Amino acid sequence: MYTELQPSVVTYETVPGDIPFFGASQVRKTILTEFFTHPGLAVHVRELGRRLHIAPAVVGRELERLERSGILRSETIGRSRRYSVDEGSEIAQQARSLFNAALGRDLPAASERQATRGE
């Protein structure tokens, strides 16, 4: 005897200020806001945690996820690992555009800002 399966429908509720693509993680949203509003920012996990008043372990976990997704990149200098937006990544560019659109902002990439300043 077979049971007919009904298709599943998944819906997402969005909370004002929530960005569906990035999930409901307030920490992720805060981290992305910091990176996307400060072009050229390259920070260590603890430094970013201090800036945002978030525990370094939580920040580190989100930074690793964002790096795996292709939005951020990391560079090890000595014993310090610093994270920054991967400006060469198509995913990072699309994420920035989506992030800005979701928040109603028009924040160009660092390279675009430098071009307008003649650097």
Secondary structure by P-SEA (a helix, b strand, c coil): cbbbbcbbbbbbbbcccccccccccaaaaaaaaaaaacccccccaaaaaaaacccaaaaaaaaaaaaaaccbbbbbcccbbbbccccccaaaaaaaaaaaaaaccccccaaaaaaaacc
